[in-house]
Amino acid sequence: TASSGNYGHLLADVLPRLVHVAELGLRRFAVPVPAHAMPLWPVVRWTAARLGLEVTPIACAPGLLLRAELLFWAGPVSQHNRRKSPTLRRLARALAPEGEGTRRLFVTRPPGGNRAMANQPALEALATAAGWEVVEPSLLPFPEQVALFAGASRVLGPLGAGLCNAMFMPDGGRLAMIAGARFDVFFWDLACALGQRFDWVFTQPLGPYRPEHLWASAVLR
C-alpha cells in the first residue's frame, strides 16, 4: 500500500481506519503487517490503545498466505495523495491532548535522506534566530511527537513524512511546506482537512528532484 513502511501515510491513510473499527465495537483482533513495516508497529499499538483497542501484529513476509476464521476489512478512508477523510481530524483530536498551541516548530529531515536541503544548517540557524524550535521528529517516540506538535501553532519544514505530525496542531494552526521540482498536494489536502492555513514555499532544485535549496526565509517571520 501507499503507507507500507511510510510514517506519514500510515498516519494519514491507515490509522484513521481504527476510528471506524472502534465504532464497530471490535476490541481485540490481530492485524497482518508487512514485515518491512514492523518498525512502525509501536505507532499502531499506541494509537489503538488510545482508542480502547487491543491489537496483535502478524508479521507477513512477501508471499505469505494466511487463513482466518473471521476477517474484517477496514476500507480506505482517503484517496491517496488527493483526498483525506474527515476521520483524520477525529483521529487527531482523539490522540492529541487538548490545549492552545503557541510553539513554532521547524521540522528537519535526517541527514543524508531523500529531499535534503543543501543549505539546511543555514536555514536552521535562521529559524532559531527567529524564535523557532528546530526538531527532528524521527528521534522522538511517537507519543512525544504527538505532544510536541499538539503544543504548536505553526509548523514549517521540507516535504516529508515528519511534516505529517502537523495534524496534531490545535484548530487554526498554520502549516508551511518547503518543496522543489514537484507539485505534491498531499500536505495541502492534509491542512484543508484539518482547517489549517497552508503556505507553499517553492524552491530552486539543485537536481531533478533532490536535494532542494531554500532561497527565501520570509516565511519564518
N, C-alpha and C positions, 0 to 999 in steps of 0.2 A: 504494500500500500504506500501511499504518499508519505505516511507518517512512520514507516518502518525504520526504526533507528534514528529518527529525526525528532529532537526535543520540541521544536516549535510546532510541527504538525501534530505531534502527539497531544499537545495542549489544545490546539485549536480544532482539530478534526476528529480526534478519537475520544479523549476524556469526557467531552460533553455527553457522549452516549451513556455514560454511567448515571447521569441525572435521570434519564428515562428508565434505565434498568432499576434504579432505586424506586421509582414511582410505580413500577410493576409489582413491587413487593418482594422481589428477589433479594436475599440477604447473604447467602453463601453459595459460591459457584467457582468453577475453575475457568481459566482463560487461556487459550492457546496463544503463545507468543513466539514470534520468530526468534531463533536462538541468538542471532546477532543483535537483537534489540533488548536482550535481558538486562544490560546495564541500566536501562531506563525503568526497570520494574519498580524500584523504590518510589518513583513518582506516581505510578499507578496505584501501588499499595496505599500510600499516604492519602491520595485523593479519595480512593474507595472508602478508607476508614472514616474520613471526614463526612462522607455521605451515608455512613452506617452500614457499609458493605464489607464482607469478609471474602477476599478473593485469593485464589491459589494459582500460580502460573504453571503452565505446561510448556516447557521449552521445546520448540519444534525445529528440528533440523530440516533443511531442504528435502522435499520428497517424502517426509513423514506422513503416514496415514493414521488418522485417529478414528475410533469408533465410540460413539456416545449413545447412551440410552435416551437422553433428552438433550436437545440442542436449541438454544435461543440465539437468534441473530439480531444484534442491535444495528439497524440500518444506518446509512450515512446521515449525518446532521449538517453537512456542508457540501458545497461543490468546490472541489479542491482549487485553491488559489483565486476563487472568484466570488464565492458567496458563503458567508458564515451564518450559522443558525443563531436565533435568539437564545437558544440553550447555552451558548457560550457565555453570555452575560450572567445567566443564572448560576453557572458553574463558578465563575469568577467571584461572585458575591458569596457563594457558599464556602469558598476556600479562604478568601482574604478577610482578615479582621477589619471590622468597621472602624472608620476614622477619617480624619481630614488630612489629605496628603499635602506636605509642604516641601519635601525634598526634591532636588533636581539631580537626576542621575544621568551620567554619560556612560553608556554601555560600550565596553570594548570586547574584542574577539581575541581568542588565544593566539599567541604569536605563531606565525607560520601557517595559519589556517587559510581557508578559502576567503576571498574578498577582503584581504588585508589592505589597510590604508597605508600608503607609502610614507605619509607624514604623521602617523598615529601618535608618536611621542610628543610632537609639537602641538597637535590638537588636544591631547590630554592636558598639556601644560596650560593651554588657553582655557580649557574647561575649568581646571582647578582655579585659575586666576579669576574666573568669572563667577566662582562660587558653586560650581557643580561638583558632585561627588563622582569620581571615576570608579566604576565597578566592573568586575568580570564575573557574571552570574554563574558560569560553569564551575567556579571554585567553591560555590556555596551549596550546602544541602538544599533540597527543594523547599522544605518549609521556611528556611531562611530567605530564599529568593522571593517567596510569596510575601512574607512580612516586609521585606525591603521595598518591593515595588508598591505594596499597599500603602506605604508612607510617602509615596512620591506624587507630585503634581505635574511634573514634566519629565519626559524621558527622551533622550537623544542617542542615536547610535547608528552604526552601519547595518545594512540589511543582513539579517541572520537570525538564527533560532533564538538567541538570548533576548532579542528585542520583543519576542512574543510575551515576555513577562509583563509588558505594559498592560496586559489585560487585567492585572490586579490593581491598577491605579483606581482610586476612588472616582466616582462620576465627575465628569468635567475636566479630566486630565488632558494633557497635550502631548502628543507623540510626534517626534520629528525623526525621519529616516534619511540616512545618507546612502545614496546609491549611484552607481555609474554604469553606463553602457548597457543597461537593461531596463525594461519597463515591467515591473513586477507589482501587481496590485494587491498582493496578499495583505500587507500591513495597512494599506489604505482601507481595505474592506474590514480588517480587524478593528480599526479605530471607529469606523462608521457603525459597526455592530455594537460597540460599547459606548457610543455617544461621546467620543473624544474628538478633539481638534487634531487634524493631521497636517504636518508640514513635510514636504518632499524636497530634499536637498540633492539636486543632481550635480555630479562631479565629473571632472575630466578623467577618463580612464587612461592608464598607462599601458594597457594591453587590451586584447579583445574583450575580456570581461573583468580581469583582476590582475594586479592589485588596483585599488581605487585611491584617488587622491582628492582630498578636500581642499578647495581653493578659498572658500569664503567661510567666515566664522560668525557672521551676523546672527545666525540662528541661536547662538549661545546667549545673546542678550535678552 
